[in-house]
Amino acid sequence: MSVSPRAWRSGIGTALLDEAISAAKQDGWAAMSLWVLARNAHARAFYTAFGFRADGGEMTDEWSGQPQMRMRLDLSDAAG
């Protein structure tokens, strides 16, 4: 998921992620994970606010060559 910086703080990202979490829970998923650029503190803080935590997974983004980190959310702990 990506939201244009011009739309940050408008509620769009929150609405999208709320819906994704709700749908995953309804479908019976136990957890969700995502990849985020390690240097993107804004995105990491956004996902952390939803309960996502770094799980130690790392890789290099194929487009930018930048390090990425995996974040995971246990859906039994998630709101929505």
PDB file with one MODEL, atoms N, CA, C and O in Angstrom:
MODEL        1
ATOM      1  N   MET A   1       0.855  -1.167   0.000  1.00  0.00           N
ATOM      2  CA  MET A   1       0.000   0.000   0.000  1.00  0.00           C
ATOM      3  C   MET A   1       0.898   1.226   0.000  1.00  0.00           C
ATOM      4  O   MET A   1       1.915   1.271   0.691  1.00  0.00           O
ATOM      5  N   SER A   2       0.516   2.185  -0.761  1.00  0.00           N
ATOM      6  CA  SER A   2       1.256   3.434  -0.784  1.00  0.00           C
ATOM      7  C   SER A   2       0.267   4.581  -0.975  1.00  0.00           C
ATOM      8  O   SER A   2      -0.629   4.508  -1.815  1.00  0.00           O
ATOM      9  N   VAL A   3       0.439   5.621  -0.199  1.00  0.00           N
ATOM     10  CA  VAL A   3      -0.408   6.807  -0.302  1.00  0.00           C
ATOM     11  C   VAL A   3       0.500   7.990  -0.617  1.00  0.00           C
ATOM     12  O   VAL A   3       1.543   8.166   0.012  1.00  0.00           O
ATOM     13  N   SER A   4       0.104   8.784  -1.575  1.00  0.00           N
ATOM     14  CA  SER A   4       0.877   9.957  -1.957  1.00  0.00           C
ATOM     15  C   SER A   4       1.109  10.858  -0.742  1.00  0.00           C
ATOM     16  O   SER A   4       0.194  11.058   0.057  1.00  0.00           O
ATOM     17  N   PRO A   5       2.305  11.395  -0.594  1.00  0.00           N
ATOM     18  CA  PRO A   5       2.563  12.313   0.523  1.00  0.00           C
ATOM     19  C   PRO A   5       1.575  13.475   0.585  1.00  0.00           C
ATOM     20  O   PRO A   5       1.316  13.998   1.668  1.00  0.00           O
ATOM     21  N   ARG A   6       1.020  13.888  -0.550  1.00  0.00           N
ATOM     22  CA  ARG A   6       0.028  14.960  -0.553  1.00  0.00           C
ATOM     23  C   ARG A   6      -1.244  14.562   0.185  1.00  0.00           C
ATOM     24  O   ARG A   6      -2.000  15.421   0.641  1.00  0.00           O
ATOM     25  N   ALA A   7      -1.479  13.243   0.303  1.00  0.00           N
ATOM     26  CA  ALA A   7      -2.698  12.752   0.970  1.00  0.00           C
ATOM     27  C   ALA A   7      -2.435  12.283   2.402  1.00  0.00           C
ATOM     28  O   ALA A   7      -3.354  11.840   3.091  1.00  0.00           O
ATOM     29  N   TRP A   8      -1.172  12.383   2.851  1.00  0.00           N
ATOM     30  CA  TRP A   8      -0.878  11.982   4.227  1.00  0.00           C
ATOM     31  C   TRP A   8      -1.716  12.812   5.191  1.00  0.00           C
ATOM     32  O   TRP A   8      -2.037  13.969   4.919  1.00  0.00           O
ATOM     33  N   ARG A   9      -2.060  12.212   6.301  1.00  0.00           N
ATOM     34  CA  ARG A   9      -2.817  12.847   7.386  1.00  0.00           C
ATOM     35  C   ARG A   9      -4.260  13.153   6.974  1.00  0.00           C
ATOM     36  O   ARG A   9      -4.942  13.944   7.625  1.00  0.00           O
ATOM     37  N   SER A  10      -4.720  12.519   5.884  1.00  0.00           N
ATOM     38  CA  SER A  10      -6.096  12.734   5.440  1.00  0.00           C
ATOM     39  C   SER A  10      -7.021  11.591   5.855  1.00  0.00           C
ATOM     40  O   SER A  10      -8.240  11.697   5.722  1.00  0.00           O
ATOM     41  N   GLY A  11      -6.447  10.508   6.351  1.00  0.00           N
ATOM     42  CA  GLY A  11      -7.245   9.355   6.759  1.00  0.00           C
ATOM     43  C   GLY A  11      -7.328   8.251   5.723  1.00  0.00           C
ATOM     44  O   GLY A  11      -7.870   7.180   5.999  1.00  0.00           O
ATOM     45  N   ILE A  12      -6.800   8.496   4.540  1.00  0.00           N
ATOM     46  CA  ILE A  12      -6.877   7.489   3.476  1.00  0.00           C
ATOM     47  C   ILE A  12      -6.086   6.231   3.837  1.00  0.00           C
ATOM     48  O   ILE A  12      -6.602   5.120   3.719  1.00  0.00           O
ATOM     49  N   GLY A  13      -4.856   6.397   4.270  1.00  0.00           N
ATOM     50  CA  GLY A  13      -4.030   5.243   4.627  1.00  0.00           C
ATOM     51  C   GLY A  13      -4.631   4.455   5.778  1.00  0.00           C
ATOM     52  O   GLY A  13      -4.629   3.225   5.762  1.00  0.00           O
ATOM     53  N   THR A  14      -5.141   5.158   6.767  1.00  0.00           N
ATOM     54  CA  THR A  14      -5.773   4.505   7.915  1.00  0.00           C
ATOM     55  C   THR A  14      -6.992   3.708   7.469  1.00  0.00           C
ATOM     56  O   THR A  14      -7.182   2.570   7.900  1.00  0.00           O
ATOM     57  N   ALA A  15      -7.820   4.300   6.606  1.00  0.00           N
ATOM     58  CA  ALA A  15      -9.011   3.606   6.114  1.00  0.00           C
ATOM     59  C   ALA A  15      -8.627   2.360   5.317  1.00  0.00           C
ATOM     60  O   ALA A  15      -9.248   1.310   5.480  1.00  0.00           O
ATOM     61  N   LEU A  16      -7.614   2.465   4.459  1.00  0.00           N
ATOM     62  CA  LEU A  16      -7.172   1.318   3.676  1.00  0.00           C
ATOM     63  C   LEU A  16      -6.652   0.195   4.568  1.00  0.00           C
ATOM     64  O   LEU A  16      -7.005  -0.969   4.377  1.00  0.00           O
ATOM     65  N   LEU A  17      -5.819   0.544   5.533  1.00  0.00           N
ATOM     66  CA  LEU A  17      -5.248  -0.485   6.392  1.00  0.00           C
ATOM     67  C   LEU A  17      -6.295  -1.074   7.329  1.00  0.00           C
ATOM     68  O   LEU A  17      -6.281  -2.278   7.585  1.00  0.00           O
ATOM     69  N   ASP A  18      -7.199  -0.249   7.843  1.00  0.00           N
ATOM     70  CA  ASP A  18      -8.311  -0.774   8.656  1.00  0.00           C
ATOM     71  C   ASP A  18      -9.101  -1.819   7.874  1.00  0.00           C
ATOM     72  O   ASP A  18      -9.419  -2.886   8.398  1.00  0.00           O
ATOM     73  N   GLU A  19      -9.413  -1.508   6.628  1.00  0.00           N
ATOM     74  CA  GLU A  19     -10.184  -2.434   5.790  1.00  0.00           C
ATOM     75  C   GLU A  19      -9.401  -3.713   5.511  1.00  0.00           C
ATOM     76  O   GLU A  19      -9.968  -4.805   5.552  1.00  0.00           O
ATOM     77  N   ALA A  20      -8.115  -3.590   5.232  1.00  0.00           N
ATOM     78  CA  ALA A  20      -7.294  -4.772   4.964  1.00  0.00           C
ATOM     79  C   ALA A  20      -7.216  -5.673   6.188  1.00  0.00           C
ATOM     80  O   ALA A  20      -7.315  -6.894   6.066  1.00  0.00           O
ATOM     81  N   ILE A  21      -7.043  -5.088   7.357  1.00  0.00           N
ATOM     82  CA  ILE A  21      -6.974  -5.873   8.599  1.00  0.00           C
ATOM     83  C   ILE A  21      -8.314  -6.552   8.858  1.00  0.00           C
ATOM     84  O   ILE A  21      -8.359  -7.735   9.197  1.00  0.00           O
ATOM     85  N   SER A  22      -9.394  -5.812   8.700  1.00  0.00           N
ATOM     86  CA  SER A  22     -10.725  -6.372   8.915  1.00  0.00           C
ATOM     87  C   SER A  22     -10.995  -7.536   7.962  1.00  0.00           C
ATOM     88  O   SER A  22     -11.496  -8.578   8.383  1.00  0.00           O
ATOM     89  N   ALA A  23     -10.668  -7.365   6.689  1.00  0.00           N
ATOM     90  CA  ALA A  23     -10.894  -8.419   5.694  1.00  0.00           C
ATOM     91  C   ALA A  23     -10.048  -9.653   5.997  1.00  0.00           C
ATOM     92  O   ALA A  23     -10.531 -10.778   5.867  1.00  0.00           O
ATOM     93  N   ALA A  24      -8.806  -9.457   6.394  1.00  0.00           N
ATOM     94  CA  ALA A  24      -7.937 -10.595   6.712  1.00  0.00           C
ATOM     95  C   ALA A  24      -8.472 -11.360   7.920  1.00  0.00           C
ATOM     96  O   ALA A  24      -8.461 -12.591   7.934  1.00  0.00           O
ATOM     97  N   LYS A  25      -8.937 -10.635   8.926  1.00  0.00           N
ATOM     98  CA  LYS A  25      -9.516 -11.295  10.102  1.00  0.00           C
ATOM     99  C   LYS A  25     -10.770 -12.069   9.728  1.00  0.00           C
ATOM    100  O   LYS A  25     -10.951 -13.203  10.173  1.00  0.00           O
ATOM    101  N   GLN A  26     -11.643 -11.471   8.915  1.00  0.00           N
ATOM    102  CA  GLN A  26     -12.875 -12.141   8.490  1.00  0.00           C
ATOM    103  C   GLN A  26     -12.580 -13.391   7.666  1.00  0.00           C
ATOM    104  O   GLN A  26     -13.340 -14.358   7.705  1.00  0.00           O
ATOM    105  N   ASP A  27     -11.482 -13.369   6.924  1.00  0.00           N
ATOM    106  CA  ASP A  27     -11.091 -14.521   6.113  1.00  0.00           C
ATOM    107  C   ASP A  27     -10.339 -15.579   6.916  1.00  0.00           C
ATOM    108  O   ASP A  27      -9.956 -16.617   6.377  1.00  0.00           O
ATOM    109  N   GLY A  28     -10.128 -15.313   8.211  1.00  0.00           N
ATOM    110  CA  GLY A  28      -9.508 -16.303   9.080  1.00  0.00           C
ATOM    111  C   GLY A  28      -7.990 -16.290   9.143  1.00  0.00           C
ATOM    112  O   GLY A  28      -7.388 -17.234   9.653  1.00  0.00           O
ATOM    113  N   TRP A  29      -7.369 -15.249   8.640  1.00  0.00           N
ATOM    114  CA  TRP A  29      -5.911 -15.165   8.697  1.00  0.00           C
ATOM    115  C   TRP A  29      -5.460 -14.940  10.141  1.00  0.00           C
ATOM    116  O   TRP A  29      -6.121 -14.221  10.891  1.00  0.00           O
ATOM    117  N   ALA A  30      -4.363 -15.537  10.524  1.00  0.00           N
ATOM    118  CA  ALA A  30      -3.814 -15.395  11.876  1.00  0.00           C
ATOM    119  C   ALA A  30      -2.900 -14.180  11.996  1.00  0.00           C
ATOM    120  O   ALA A  30      -2.737 -13.625  13.082  1.00  0.00           O
ATOM    121  N   ALA A  31      -2.299 -13.766  10.866  1.00  0.00           N
ATOM    122  CA  ALA A  31      -1.326 -12.672  10.905  1.00  0.00           C
ATOM    123  C   ALA A  31      -1.228 -12.027   9.531  1.00  0.00           C
ATOM    124  O   ALA A  31      -1.643 -12.594   8.521  1.00  0.00           O
ATOM    125  N   MET A  32      -0.670 -10.828   9.527  1.00  0.00           N
ATOM    126  CA  MET A  32      -0.350 -10.107   8.293  1.00  0.00           C
ATOM    127  C   MET A  32       1.100  -9.675   8.383  1.00  0.00           C
ATOM    128  O   MET A  32       1.619  -9.434   9.473  1.00  0.00           O
ATOM    129  N   SER A  33       1.753  -9.579   7.232  1.00  0.00           N
ATOM    130  CA  SER A  33       3.102  -9.024   7.224  1.00  0.00           C
ATOM    131  C   SER A  33       3.238  -8.097   6.026  1.00  0.00           C
ATOM    132  O   SER A  33       2.490  -8.195   5.054  1.00  0.00           O
ATOM    133  N   LEU A  34       4.207  -7.199   6.118  1.00  0.00           N
ATOM    134  CA  LEU A  34       4.463  -6.244   5.046  1.00  0.00           C
ATOM    135  C   LEU A  34       5.946  -5.912   5.043  1.00  0.00           C
ATOM    136  O   LEU A  34       6.657  -6.141   6.021  1.00  0.00           O
ATOM    137  N   TRP A  35       6.388  -5.372   3.929  1.00  0.00           N
ATOM    138  CA  TRP A  35       7.766  -4.912   3.793  1.00  0.00           C
ATOM    139  C   TRP A  35       7.760  -3.392   3.689  1.00  0.00           C
ATOM    140  O   TRP A  35       6.915  -2.806   3.014  1.00  0.00           O
ATOM    141  N   VAL A  36       8.707  -2.772   4.362  1.00  0.00           N
ATOM    142  CA  VAL A  36       8.816  -1.312   4.352  1.00  0.00           C
ATOM    143  C   VAL A  36      10.298  -0.947   4.256  1.00  0.00           C
ATOM    144  O   VAL A  36      11.152  -1.632   4.818  1.00  0.00           O
ATOM    145  N   LEU A  37      10.591   0.140   3.537  1.00  0.00           N
ATOM    146  CA  LEU A  37      11.981   0.587   3.480  1.00  0.00           C
ATOM    147  C   LEU A  37      12.455   0.890   4.896  1.00  0.00           C
ATOM    148  O   LEU A  37      11.793   1.616   5.638  1.00  0.00           O
ATOM    149  N   ALA A  38      13.581   0.341   5.260  1.00  0.00           N
ATOM    150  CA  ALA A  38      14.091   0.485   6.631  1.00  0.00           C
ATOM    151  C   ALA A  38      14.299   1.946   7.008  1.00  0.00           C
ATOM    152  O   ALA A  38      14.130   2.310   8.172  1.00  0.00           O
ATOM    153  N   ARG A  39      14.659   2.779   6.059  1.00  0.00           N
ATOM    154  CA  ARG A  39      14.926   4.191   6.372  1.00  0.00           C
ATOM    155  C   ARG A  39      13.657   5.047   6.406  1.00  0.00           C
ATOM    156  O   ARG A  39      13.730   6.234   6.723  1.00  0.00           O
ATOM    157  N   ASN A  40      12.501   4.470   6.086  1.00  0.00           N
ATOM    158  CA  ASN A  40      11.250   5.227   6.031  1.00  0.00           C
ATOM    159  C   ASN A  40      10.592   5.257   7.413  1.00  0.00           C
ATOM    160  O   ASN A  40       9.660   4.504   7.696  1.00  0.00           O
ATOM    161  N   ALA A  41      11.101   6.141   8.252  1.00  0.00           N
ATOM    162  CA  ALA A  41      10.613   6.244   9.635  1.00  0.00           C
ATOM    163  C   ALA A  41       9.132   6.602   9.690  1.00  0.00           C
ATOM    164  O   ALA A  41       8.420   6.137  10.581  1.00  0.00           O
ATOM    165  N   HIS A  42       8.659   7.417   8.758  1.00  0.00           N
ATOM    166  CA  HIS A  42       7.247   7.808   8.728  1.00  0.00           C
ATOM    167  C   HIS A  42       6.360   6.574   8.535  1.00  0.00           C
ATOM    168  O   HIS A  42       5.396   6.385   9.277  1.00  0.00           O
ATOM    169  N   ALA A  43       6.677   5.740   7.550  1.00  0.00           N
ATOM    170  CA  ALA A  43       5.881   4.533   7.289  1.00  0.00           C
ATOM    171  C   ALA A  43       5.998   3.546   8.443  1.00  0.00           C
ATOM    172  O   ALA A  43       5.001   2.943   8.842  1.00  0.00           O
ATOM    173  N   ARG A  44       7.191   3.375   8.980  1.00  0.00           N
ATOM    174  CA  ARG A  44       7.367   2.437  10.107  1.00  0.00           C
ATOM    175  C   ARG A  44       6.524   2.876  11.295  1.00  0.00           C
ATOM    176  O   ARG A  44       5.908   2.039  11.955  1.00  0.00           O
ATOM    177  N   ALA A  45       6.486   4.170  11.576  1.00  0.00           N
ATOM    178  CA  ALA A  45       5.685   4.675  12.696  1.00  0.00           C
ATOM    179  C   ALA A  45       4.196   4.465  12.424  1.00  0.00           C
ATOM    180  O   ALA A  45       3.446   4.119  13.337  1.00  0.00           O
ATOM    181  N   PHE A  46       3.764   4.669  11.191  1.00  0.00           N
ATOM    182  CA  PHE A  46       2.368   4.453  10.820  1.00  0.00           C
ATOM    183  C   PHE A  46       1.970   3.003  11.095  1.00  0.00           C
ATOM    184  O   PHE A  46       0.956   2.750  11.744  1.00  0.00           O
ATOM    185  N   TYR A  47       2.758   2.062  10.607  1.00  0.00           N
ATOM    186  CA  TYR A  47       2.429   0.642  10.802  1.00  0.00           C
ATOM    187  C   TYR A  47       2.551   0.237  12.265  1.00  0.00           C
ATOM    188  O   TYR A  47       1.762  -0.577  12.745  1.00  0.00           O
ATOM    189  N   THR A  48       3.517   0.785  12.974  1.00  0.00           N
ATOM    190  CA  THR A  48       3.672   0.484  14.402  1.00  0.00           C
ATOM    191  C   THR A  48       2.425   0.911  15.178  1.00  0.00           C
ATOM    192  O   THR A  48       2.020   0.232  16.121  1.00  0.00           O
ATOM    193  N   ALA A  49       1.820   2.024  14.790  1.00  0.00           N
ATOM    194  CA  ALA A  49       0.605   2.495  15.458  1.00  0.00           C
ATOM    195  C   ALA A  49      -0.544   1.489  15.320  1.00  0.00           C
ATOM    196  O   ALA A  49      -1.456   1.476  16.148  1.00  0.00           O
ATOM    197  N   PHE A  50      -0.505   0.657  14.293  1.00  0.00           N
ATOM    198  CA  PHE A  50      -1.510  -0.390  14.099  1.00  0.00           C
ATOM    199  C   PHE A  50      -1.149  -1.685  14.805  1.00  0.00           C
ATOM    200  O   PHE A  50      -1.945  -2.624  14.829  1.00  0.00           O
ATOM    201  N   GLY A  51       0.043  -1.740  15.377  1.00  0.00           N
ATOM    202  CA  GLY A  51       0.467  -2.941  16.084  1.00  0.00           C
ATOM    203  C   GLY A  51       1.478  -3.788  15.341  1.00  0.00           C
ATOM    204  O   GLY A  51       1.916  -4.814  15.862  1.00  0.00           O
ATOM    205  N   PHE A  52       1.864  -3.388  14.136  1.00  0.00           N
ATOM    206  CA  PHE A  52       2.891  -4.131  13.407  1.00  0.00           C
ATOM    207  C   PHE A  52       4.224  -3.978  14.140  1.00  0.00           C
ATOM    208  O   PHE A  52       4.531  -2.915  14.679  1.00  0.00           O
ATOM    209  N   ARG A  53       5.003  -5.050  14.152  1.00  0.00           N
ATOM    210  CA  ARG A  53       6.318  -5.050  14.791  1.00  0.00           C
ATOM    211  C   ARG A  53       7.334  -5.673  13.841  1.00  0.00           C
ATOM    212  O   ARG A  53       7.016  -6.616  13.116  1.00  0.00           O
ATOM    213  N   ALA A  54       8.547  -5.151  13.847  1.00  0.00           N
ATOM    214  CA  ALA A  54       9.622  -5.750  13.050  1.00  0.00           C
ATOM    215  C   ALA A  54       9.825  -7.184  13.523  1.00  0.00           C
ATOM    216  O   ALA A  54       9.878  -7.450  14.724  1.00  0.00           O
ATOM    217  N   ASP A  55       9.939  -8.111  12.559  1.00  0.00           N
ATOM    218  CA  ASP A  55      10.118  -9.511  12.941  1.00  0.00           C
ATOM    219  C   ASP A  55      11.492 -10.063  12.570  1.00  0.00           C
ATOM    220  O   ASP A  55      11.731 -11.266  12.676  1.00  0.00           O
ATOM    221  N   GLY A  56      12.384  -9.191  12.140  1.00  0.00           N
ATOM    222  CA  GLY A  56      13.747  -9.602  11.827  1.00  0.00           C
ATOM    223  C   GLY A  56      13.992  -9.907  10.357  1.00  0.00           C
ATOM    224  O   GLY A  56      15.139 -10.077   9.944  1.00  0.00           O
ATOM    225  N   GLY A  57      12.920  -9.979   9.557  1.00  0.00           N
ATOM    226  CA  GLY A  57      13.099 -10.217   8.131  1.00  0.00           C
ATOM    227  C   GLY A  57      13.711  -9.006   7.453  1.00  0.00           C
ATOM    228  O   GLY A  57      13.318  -7.869   7.717  1.00  0.00           O
ATOM    229  N   GLU A  58      14.677  -9.256   6.577  1.00  0.00           N
ATOM    230  CA  GLU A  58      15.345  -8.176   5.851  1.00  0.00           C
ATOM    231  C   GLU A  58      15.576  -8.601   4.413  1.00  0.00           C
ATOM    232  O   GLU A  58      15.794  -9.779   4.132  1.00  0.00           O
ATOM    233  N   MET A  59      15.528  -7.645   3.513  1.00  0.00           N
ATOM    234  CA  MET A  59      15.886  -7.870   2.109  1.00  0.00           C
ATOM    235  C   MET A  59      16.218  -6.529   1.482  1.00  0.00           C
ATOM    236  O   MET A  59      16.051  -5.480   2.105  1.00  0.00           O
ATOM    237  N   THR A  60      16.684  -6.571   0.254  1.00  0.00           N
ATOM    238  CA  THR A  60      17.012  -5.357  -0.480  1.00  0.00           C
ATOM    239  C   THR A  60      15.921  -5.105  -1.503  1.00  0.00           C
ATOM    240  O   THR A  60      15.547  -6.005  -2.255  1.00  0.00           O
ATOM    241  N   ASP A  61      15.407  -3.879  -1.534  1.00  0.00           N
ATOM    242  CA  ASP A  61      14.392  -3.498  -2.507  1.00  0.00           C
ATOM    243  C   ASP A  61      14.992  -3.588  -3.901  1.00  0.00           C
ATOM    244  O   ASP A  61      16.036  -2.996  -4.175  1.00  0.00           O
ATOM    245  N   GLU A  62      14.327  -4.332  -4.782  1.00  0.00           N
ATOM    246  CA  GLU A  62      14.884  -4.562  -6.113  1.00  0.00           C
ATOM    247  C   GLU A  62      14.924  -3.310  -6.980  1.00  0.00           C
ATOM    248  O   GLU A  62      15.739  -3.224  -7.899  1.00  0.00           O
ATOM    249  N   TRP A  63      14.061  -2.344  -6.706  1.00  0.00           N
ATOM    250  CA  TRP A  63      14.016  -1.133  -7.536  1.00  0.00           C
ATOM    251  C   TRP A  63      15.005  -0.077  -7.068  1.00  0.00           C
ATOM    252  O   TRP A  63      15.687   0.544  -7.884  1.00  0.00           O
ATOM    253  N   SER A  64      15.084   0.129  -5.754  1.00  0.00           N
ATOM    254  CA  SER A  64      15.916   1.215  -5.232  1.00  0.00           C
ATOM    255  C   SER A  64      17.265   0.741  -4.700  1.00  0.00           C
ATOM    256  O   SER A  64      18.183   1.544  -4.530  1.00  0.00           O
ATOM    257  N   GLY A  65      17.389  -0.555  -4.436  1.00  0.00           N
ATOM    258  CA  GLY A  65      18.616  -1.074  -3.833  1.00  0.00           C
ATOM    259  C   GLY A  65      18.707  -0.788  -2.344  1.00  0.00           C
ATOM    260  O   GLY A  65      19.733  -1.061  -1.722  1.00  0.00           O
ATOM    261  N   GLN A  66      17.632  -0.234  -1.759  1.00  0.00           N
ATOM    262  CA  GLN A  66      17.615   0.129  -0.342  1.00  0.00           C
ATOM    263  C   GLN A  66      17.177  -1.068   0.517  1.00  0.00           C
ATOM    264  O   GLN A  66      16.401  -1.911   0.067  1.00  0.00           O
ATOM    265  N   PRO A  67      17.682  -1.131   1.750  1.00  0.00           N
ATOM    266  CA  PRO A  67      17.269  -2.212   2.646  1.00  0.00           C
ATOM    267  C   PRO A  67      15.800  -2.071   3.059  1.00  0.00           C
ATOM    268  O   PRO A  67      15.309  -0.972   3.314  1.00  0.00           O
ATOM    269  N   GLN A  68      15.127  -3.204   3.115  1.00  0.00           N
ATOM    270  CA  GLN A  68      13.750  -3.266   3.584  1.00  0.00           C
ATOM    271  C   GLN A  68      13.697  -4.127   4.842  1.00  0.00           C
ATOM    272  O   GLN A  68      14.557  -4.978   5.068  1.00  0.00           O
ATOM    273  N   MET A  69      12.689  -3.894   5.640  1.00  0.00           N
ATOM    274  CA  MET A  69      12.457  -4.724   6.817  1.00  0.00           C
ATOM    275  C   MET A  69      11.017  -5.223   6.779  1.00  0.00           C
ATOM    276  O   MET A  69      10.117  -4.540   6.290  1.00  0.00           O
ATOM    277  N   ARG A  70      10.823  -6.428   7.305  1.00  0.00           N
ATOM    278  CA  ARG A  70       9.479  -6.995   7.357  1.00  0.00           C
ATOM    279  C   ARG A  70       8.856  -6.668   8.708  1.00  0.00           C
ATOM    280  O   ARG A  70       9.513  -6.737   9.748  1.00  0.00           O
ATOM    281  N   MET A  71       7.578  -6.311   8.671  1.00  0.00           N
ATOM    282  CA  MET A  71       6.816  -6.049   9.890  1.00  0.00           C
ATOM    283  C   MET A  71       5.626  -6.998   9.901  1.00  0.00           C
ATOM    284  O   MET A  71       5.064  -7.308   8.851  1.00  0.00           O
ATOM    285  N   ARG A  72       5.241  -7.459  11.086  1.00  0.00           N
ATOM    286  CA  ARG A  72       4.197  -8.457  11.223  1.00  0.00           C
ATOM    287  C   ARG A  72       3.162  -7.991  12.259  1.00  0.00           C
ATOM    288  O   ARG A  72       3.496  -7.333  13.244  1.00  0.00           O
ATOM    289  N   LEU A  73       1.921  -8.348  12.008  1.00  0.00           N
ATOM    290  CA  LEU A  73       0.831  -8.051  12.923  1.00  0.00           C
ATOM    291  C   LEU A  73       0.110  -9.349  13.241  1.00  0.00           C
ATOM    292  O   LEU A  73      -0.385 -10.016  12.332  1.00  0.00           O
ATOM    293  N   ASP A  74       0.039  -9.719  14.512  1.00  0.00           N
ATOM    294  CA  ASP A  74      -0.754 -10.851  14.958  1.00  0.00           C
ATOM    295  C   ASP A  74      -2.195 -10.381  14.988  1.00  0.00           C
ATOM    296  O   ASP A  74      -2.528  -9.481  15.758  1.00  0.00           O
ATOM    297  N   LEU A  75      -3.051 -10.960  14.179  1.00  0.00           N
ATOM    298  CA  LEU A  75      -4.423 -10.472  14.051  1.00  0.00           C
ATOM    299  C   LEU A  75      -5.283 -10.758  15.273  1.00  0.00           C
ATOM    300  O   LEU A  75      -6.351 -10.164  15.419  1.00  0.00           O
ATOM    301  N   SER A  76      -4.857 -11.630  16.136  1.00  0.00           N
ATOM    302  CA  SER A  76      -5.619 -11.856  17.362  1.00  0.00           C
ATOM    303  C   SER A  76      -5.482 -10.650  18.294  1.00  0.00           C
ATOM    304  O   SER A  76      -6.302 -10.460  19.192  1.00  0.00           O
ATOM    305  N   ASP A  77      -4.436  -9.833  18.078  1.00  0.00           N
ATOM    306  CA  ASP A  77      -4.206  -8.635  18.892  1.00  0.00           C
ATOM    307  C   ASP A  77      -4.707  -7.367  18.223  1.00  0.00           C
ATOM    308  O   ASP A  77      -4.718  -6.304  18.842  1.00  0.00           O
ATOM    309  N   ALA A  78      -5.123  -7.466  16.956  1.00  0.00           N
ATOM    310  CA  ALA A  78      -5.436  -6.275  16.175  1.00  0.00           C
ATOM    311  C   ALA A  78      -6.881  -5.829  16.356  1.00  0.00           C
ATOM    312  O   ALA A  78      -7.795  -6.640  16.505  1.00  0.00           O
ATOM    313  N   ALA A  79      -7.053  -4.530  16.338  1.00  0.00           N
ATOM    314  CA  ALA A  79      -8.412  -3.961  16.344  1.00  0.00           C
ATOM    315  C   ALA A  79      -9.000  -4.140  14.949  1.00  0.00           C
ATOM    316  O   ALA A  79      -8.269  -4.367  13.985  1.00  0.00           O
ATOM    317  N   GLY A  80     -10.315  -4.038  14.846  1.00  0.00           N
ATOM    318  CA  GLY A  80     -10.921  -4.060  13.522  1.00  0.00           C
ATOM    319  C   GLY A  80     -11.758  -5.240  13.242  1.00  0.00           C
ATOM    320  O   GLY A  80     -12.317  -5.356  12.151  1.00  0.00           O
TER     321      GLY A  80
ENDMDL
END
